[in-house]
Amino acid sequence: MTVDELKKRLSLPVIGAPMFLASGVDLVVAQCSAGIVGAFPALNARPAEELENWLNEIEAHLDAFEQETGNKPAPYAVNLIVHKTNPRLEEDLAVLVRHKVPLVITSLSAPDQVVEAVHGYGGLVFHDITTRRHAEKAAGVGVDGLILVCAGAGGHAGRLSPFALVPEVKSFYTGAVVLAGAITNGEAILAAEVMGADFAYIGSAFIATDESIAPEDHKRMVADHRAADVLYTPYFSGTPANYLIPSIVASGADLEEAEAAQSRKMEFGSGSSKAKAWSDVWSAGQGIGQVESVQPAATYIEKLKTEYAAAKARISG
């Protein structure tokens, strides 16, 4: 599959971000059935043997959808953490290769091993980056796309404005560009395209969907809070990420220490042991102020399509 072929399979230029402890089989199926890329982190399937079952289930549901509706669903994606702290990398990659997963999304280290394996069966590899240096490294190993995780994104977000990072990356990189960072509505999807991105990356809003595997309290917290309730800190995992302040308080973690850690330089995996990051402390991006309720993923995607079409109509006059 080429990037152009991927675009043609979508009814909206959107990739659903793979969210740790939030994206699962049902959400991926709902996203792909509605015409956007659905994705989940391989590490969400636990134990490791469960990954094969998840892929079988996703593929069976998407095949059934196509047979019942006559419509081809969007491709799905799986996220791999390419880092020494991930003991499952080789095992999980072997499973993805066996299933010929259409799109593999990689995070952290340059994914040369993954690129070689996925290109071997004709799949695509998109890599998360937060800086130009990271982009240059990933481009050097032949990734098909770069996901620019800019300020305001949920999870391990960068500090840079998309107005700075997108043109810098496009000045040397000719592959696909995916923009992430507080994208929550159809207008923002179109804005990402106007800036030069091929796809928009949406995560946090999908936490607050019926199909998300996130705890119900996490879903409601996303729907009930705003950008001011999000804290960017490396305190929990060693790498700066955006977390919901109410979840930090509820977990028993020290909010003042988490706030003070914003100025520290830490290494991935060196975060606090006082709370289990991503489990007791919940992530979300700055775009949650536009999430008003917990709803089916298909309902939210239809809203995005309506907003996107309206924004294009306004611009065209």
N, C-alpha and C positions, 0 to 999 in steps of 0.2 A: 504494500500500500504506500502511495506517495502522499505528501501533504495536501496536494490538490485533490486527490481522491478522498482524503479525510474530510476536507471542506465540503465537498459535494454530498457527503453522507449526512451532513448536519442541517437541521432546519433553523438553527441559530448558531452563530460562531462562538460557542461556549464550551468550556471543559469544566465539569464539576470537580473541584479540587478533592483529592484523596485526603480525608481527615481521620487522624488517629482516634480510635474509639468512637467514631461517629459514622463513618461510611461503611456500609455492609452490602450484602447481596440485594436486599429489597430496594435500597436507594439507587444502586447502580442500575438495576433493571428499570426502575421508574425513569431515571434520567435518560438512558439510552432509548427507551420506548417513546419518550417525548421529544427526541431529536437532538440531544446534546450528548457529549461524551460523559459517561459515568465512570468514576474511578474510585478505587479503595486502596489503602496501604496493605501490602502483603502481611505485615505484622498484625493486622486486625484479625486475621484468621489464626486462631490459637486452639490447640498446639499446631506446629508446623504442618502436620499431616492434614489439617483441615483446609489448607489452601487449595488442594486438589478438589475437594468437595465443593468449595465456594465457586471455583471456576466451572465445574460441571453444572452446578445449579444455575449460574448466570447464563451460560451458553444454552441450556435447555429452555429457560424462560424466554430468552431472546428469539430462539428458533420457533417456539410456540407463538410468540407475538407476531412474527412474520407470517406464519402459516394462517393465523386467525384473521389478521388484518390486511394482508397483502402488502404491507409496508415494511421496508427494510429498516431495522433499528440502527441507531448510531453505534459506532464501535465502542468497546469498553477499554479501560486502561487499568494498569496495576502499578502502584508505586513501590519502588525498592530503595531502601536506605543503603547507600554505598559508603560504608564506614566500618572501621575495625570493631566498633561496638555492636555490630549486627552479626551475630554468629550464624544466622540463617541465610545469609546472602547467596551462597553457592547453591544450597538446596532449593531455595525459593526460585532462583533464576532458572534452574533446571526444569522446574514445574512450568514456569511461564513459557519456556522454549517448547516444551512438550505440547502445550496448548496453543502455541503460536499466537500469543496475546497480541492484538493489533498495535497497541501503544503502551510502551513502558515508560513510566515517569521516574526519573532518578533524582535523588537528593544527596547533598553533602559532597562527597569526593567525586572527582572526574570519573565518569563511568566507562572507561575504555573496554573493560571486560564485558560489560553489559551491551555496549554498542556492537561489538563483534558478534556476540551470540544472537542478538535480536535481528541484526541485519542479515544474519545467516538464513533466516526464514522469511525475510521480507517485511519485518515489522519496523515500527518507528520508535525512536528514543527521544524524549523531551527531558531536559534537565533543569532543575530549579537553580536559579542564581540570584544573588542579592547585590553583587558588585560587578564592575567591568572586568576585574581580574578573574573572578570566577567564570564569567562569560567567556573570556579568552581561553581559559583552560578547557572548558567543556567543548567549545568550538574546535579546539585543537585535536580532540579525539573523535570528531565526526558526528556529533549529535545532530538530529534532524530539526530540533527546535529548542529554544531557550525560553524558560518560564521566568519572567522578570518579577520577582516577589518584592514589591515596593512597599513603601511606608504605608501602614494602616492595614496590611493583610493580617489574617489570623495565623496562628502558629508561628513558625520561625520566620518572621518578616524581616525585610531589610529596613534601612533608614532613609534610602534615597527616594526622592520624588520621581514619579514616572516621567515627568517632563525633563528630568535630567538623564535618567537611565535609558529610556527607550531610544532617543537619538544617538547616544553614545554607542549602544550595542549595534544599532542598525548601520553605523558608520563603518563597521568592519565585518558584520555578520550578515549573510544572505539567506540563512535558513528561516524557518518559521519563528515568529515571536509571539509569545503568550503573555498577556499583562495581568498581573494579580495585585490587589490592594484596594480593599473597600469597594469593590464592584458589586452592587446589589440590585441595580435596576437596568432597564433597557437602554436608557439614555447613556449610562456609563459604558455599556457594551459598545454602542456606536462611537462614543468618545475614544475608546481604546482603538477602534479601527481607524478613526481619523488621525490618531497619533502615529499610526503605522503598524499596529499590532494585527496579527492574523486572527487571534482568538482572545477572548476574555476568560479569566479564571475565576470561578465563583465558589466559595467554600462556606463561610459562616452562615449565610442565609439558609443553607441546606441542613444545618444542624437542627433548625426549628421546623423540621418536616416530620410527617407521620412515619416515614420509612427509615429515618435516621436511627441508628442503634445507640445514640447518645442517651444518657439518663433523662428522664422526663424533666427533672429539675434543671438540667443544663439547657434543654430546649426552651423551657419557660424563661430562663434567665436571659437567653439571647433575645427573645421576643419582648421582654419587659425592660431592657436596659439600653443605654445609648453609648456613644463614642467616649464620653467622659468616664464611663465605668470600665474602661479597658486600660490595663497597665502594660507597658512594654519593658520587660526586664529579663536578664539572663539568670536570675536567681534560682530558678527551678531546674533548668536543664543544662546550664552553662552557655547556651546560645540565646541571644535576645529573642523573645517571643512575646506575643500579645495574649494577655490573660484577663479574664473577667474578675474585677476586684471583689465582687461579692463572694465568688467561689474561693478566693484567697483567704478572706476573712472566715468563711464557714469551715475551711479545711483546718484551721488552727495555725496556719503559717503566720509568720511575723510580717505584716504589711509594711511596716517601716523599714525592715531589712530588705524586703523585695524592692521597695522604692529606692533605697540607697544603692542597691546593686546596679541600678541603671547605668552608672558611670564606670563600673568595673569591667575589666577585660577578663573573660573566663574561657575555658575550653569546653567543647561539647562533651557532655557526660559528667561534668564536674559540679553540677548543681546541688542545691540543698537536699538533704535527706529527711528534712522535717515534714515534707509532704511528698507524696508520690506524684511527680509532675505528670500531667495529662490524665491522671486518674482522679485524684482528689482536687486538683486545681484545673479549671476548665478554660479552654482557649476560645477566643472569638476576635474578629477584626473590627475595625472602627466603623464599618458600614452597618452595624447592627441597629442603628437608630432608625433604619428604614424597614426593619422587620417588625411587623405588628402582631403576628400571631403564629401559632403552630398550625401548619396546613399540609395537605398532600403535595408532594414534589411536583406532580403534574399541574396542579393549580398554580403554583408559583411560576413554573416555566411558561405556562400560557400567559401569565401576567407579563413576564419578561418579553415575550414575543409581541404582545400588544404595545408595550411601551417602546420597544425597539422600532416597530413599524411607524408609530406615531412620531418618534424623534426623526426618523428619516424623512417622513413627509414634511415636517416643519422646516427641515434644512433645505429640502428641494423646492420649497416655496409654495 
